[in-house]
Amino acid sequence: MPPHSSKDRSWWWGAFAAVAIAAIGVGAWWRMQPVPTPPVQPAVAPAPAPAPPAASQAAIAYPLEPVEPAVVAGSDLSSDFERLLGSRALLALLRLDDFPRRFVATVDNLGRAHAPASLWPVQPAGGQFTVRDGDGVTVIDAANARRYAEHLRLLEAVDLNQLAAFYVRLYPRLQAAYEDLGYPKRYFNDRLVEVIDQLLATPEATDAMPVREPRVVSPEGIVRPWRLYEFDDPALERLSAGQKALLRIGPDGEHRIKARLTEFRRLITKGAAAPR
């Protein structure tokens, strides 16, 4: 489980709400892995393997049909999102400055180990991340789920059909931002679907997820102003940042988010079924 401050900046709610709004903590503990010894080369070199297809030849799995008018660069997105949400209070949860870049970077990072706070597209939840102890086991306090009520409302307030239509209009800007991120030959909608499928494959959360404080060696005399936690189960700790985020919110929140992601996936893939 990524480290958390006592205020728990809750980067992951920014990530999930972004997936819900535009199409839709932080960092893992690195473990040193042994470096394998290089194999001895055979006396006669084998025939070279066929070269992989060039990046420019990569097929697009989930193409989107362009529509007019597209959302042009430099346009104010606040009015579009206000129409989608029907509430200025919910709109205030978004961080609209450089939104396309924030969105594509956060979506991409959901499938990885880190999600830098500087790229969150949604304001973090308030309050403190809390745990409780019982029978010698530390677990995530179920009361944490109440901190995200407004973000769940944001997630469920928008009409997904209208949201999908807006996503397609915004897509040229999202694709350009994705290419600027370092993927000039990749198609962002494919990456979004890939991350959604990964999130949908997340194990089911329980009401009491065991966590622990990892051993951290601090310089003598340095007192950390925060407490760090990770999942006690190594298999859960190896999950992606987005999957661990789903587990942290608890069973009800995970179920509600997965339901929205499932429907949105259908809308942006022309009904293609998710892999089993």
N, C-alpha and C positions, 0 to 999 in steps of 0.2 A: 504494500500500500504506500502511495507517495507520502512524503513528509507533510505534516500539517502544522500550522501555527496554532496557538491557543485561540486565535480569532478565526481560524480555518477559512482562508480566502475563497475556498470553494470554486476553484477554476472550472471544475467540471460542469457546474450548472451553466456557466457561460457557454461551454461547448455544446451541451445538449440543447439549450434554448436556441443556439445559433442554428443547429441542424433543423430544428423545428421552424425557425423563422425564415431563413434565407433560402432554403430549399424545401430547407426545412427550417493531499494533493500533489501536486506538481512534481514530476520527476520521480524516477524509480531509484531504489538502492542498487548501485552497480555491484556485481559480484565478479571477482577475478576468476577467469576460466583458464585452465591449463592450456598451453599452446601445444598442439599436436606436433610430433616429430615428423618432418617431411619424409615421404616414402622414398626408398632407394629406387633410382631410375633403372629400368631394364636395359639390357645390353642393346636391344634393338627397339628403337622408339616406335610406339604404335602409330597407326595412321591417325592424323588429326581428326578430331570430331568436327562435324559440320558446324559452321559458324551460325550463331543464333540470328534470327531475323533482325534486320536493322530496326532501330527504334522508330524510324519513319514509316516502317511497314506494319507496325503494331495495329491490329484490328480494333475498332471501337465496338465494345460489347453492348453499350446502351446509348445509342445516338439519340440526340434530341433534335426535333425539327425546329429550325429557326422561325421566329414569328416577328411580325412588325406591329407596333414599333418596339424596338429593343430599348432597354434602359441605357441611355448614352452616358459616357464617362463625364464626370463632373456634375451630374444631375443630383438634386437633393432627394435623398431616399426617405426622408422623414414623412413626407406626405403619403408615399406609397405604403409604408409600414403602418401609419396611423389608420389608413383605410382598411388594411388587412386586420388590424387588431381592434379597431373601433374604440380605442382608449388611449389617451395621452399618458395616463398613469402607467400602463404597460409599456408604452413606447419609451418611457424614461428608463426602463431596464436595459435598453439596447445601447451599445456604443457604436454610433453610426459613422464616426470618422474613419475613413479608409476601410469601410466595411467589407468590400469584396476581398481585400487581402487578409483581413482578420478572419473572415469566414473560411476561406479555403485553407489557410494555414492551420486553423483550429481543427477543422474536419480531418485534415491529413494527420495531425498530431494525435487525434483520438485513437488511431490505429497503431500508435507507437508508444514509447515509454515516457515521453515528456510532452508537456503542453505549456509552453512559456506564458506566464501571466500577462506579459506585455501585449499578447495577441488576442486576449479574450474579446469576443464580440458582444458580451453581455456583462452587465454589472454583477459583481459577486454578491452572494447572499450575506446578510448580516448575521450577527450573533456569533456564538462560539461553538466550535466542534467539541463535543463532549463524549467521554467514555464512562463506563461504570464497571465496578469490580464486583465479582460474586463467585464464591467457591474457588478462589485462586485464579480466576480467568478474567481477563479484561476484554470487554466487548464494546462495540459501538452503541451508544445510548440511542434507543429508538426515538427519543424526543428530538433528535437532530432533524428528522423528516419534516417537522413543522417549520423549520427555517426556510424551506424551499416551496412553501405553499404558493407564493406569488409567482415563482418561476414555473411551477406546474400550471398555474392559471394562464400564464403566457403561452405555454406549450399547447394548451388545449383550447385557447380562445379563437385561434385562427381557423378559418375554413380551409381544409387541405387542398381542395380543388382550386380555390383562388390562389393559394400559396404556390401550388405547382405551376400555375399559369404565370405567376410573377417570377418564379425561379427561372422559367424558360426565357422570359423577357430579359432577366438580369444575366442570363448565362454567358453572353459574350464577355462581359466584364469579369465574371468569375473565371472563365477559361484563361483570359489574359493574365489575371492575377496568379493563377496556378502555374502558367508558363514562366512568369517572372519569379516564382518561388523556386524554380530550378527543374521544371518538368516540361521542357519545350515540345516533347513528342508524346506526352501523355494527355488523356482526355479526363477532365475533372469529374464529369458525371460518373464515369466508371469507378473512380476512386471513392466517390461519395457512396455508391452502391456497395462497394467492397467494405467500407467502414461500417455501413448500416448492417450488412450481413454479419460482420464480426460482433457488433453490439447485440444483435438478435441471438447470437450463439452464446452469450454470457450465461454462466450458471445462475440458477435461481438464488436470490439473496434470502437470508433468514432474518428473524427478528433480533438475533444476537450474534453478530459476526465477530469472532475472536480476533483481537489485534494484540500487538506487543510493541514495546519500545525497543528499537534496534540498538545495539551497542555502538555508541558514538564516542570516540576519543577526542576530547576538547583540550586545547592548550591549558596548562595549569593556571588557575585563577580566573578562567573565562566561564561565566555562567550563561547558559543559553536561555534567552527570554521566551522560548517556545518548547513545546514537547512534540516529539516525533513519533509517528506510529506507522506500522506496516501490518499487513495481514499475517496472522500466525500460520496459516496454511501456505506452504511454499508454492503450491500449484496456483493458488489465487494470486499470490504476489507476483507470479510470472505473467499474469494477464496484461493486456494492454492498458494504457491509461484510461481509455474510454470504458472498458469493461469493469475495471476497478471502481470507476465512478458510479456505474450502475449499481454495483454491489453496495456501495456506501449509502445510497439513498434509502435502501430498505425494500422489502417485497412489494408494497403497494406502489411506490414510485416507479420501481423497475417495470412492473406490469403495465402501468399507464404509459410510460415512455415507449416500451416495446410495441404497444398497440398503435401508437401514432407513427412510429418508424415503419412498421409493417405496411400501413396504408399509404404512407408517403412513398415508400419504395415502389409500390404498385403503380403509382401515378407517374413516376419518373422513369419507369422501365417498360411502359406500355403493357403492363400486366404480366411481365415475365416473372415466373415463380422464383422464389428464393431457393438456393441450393439446400439440400438436406444433408 
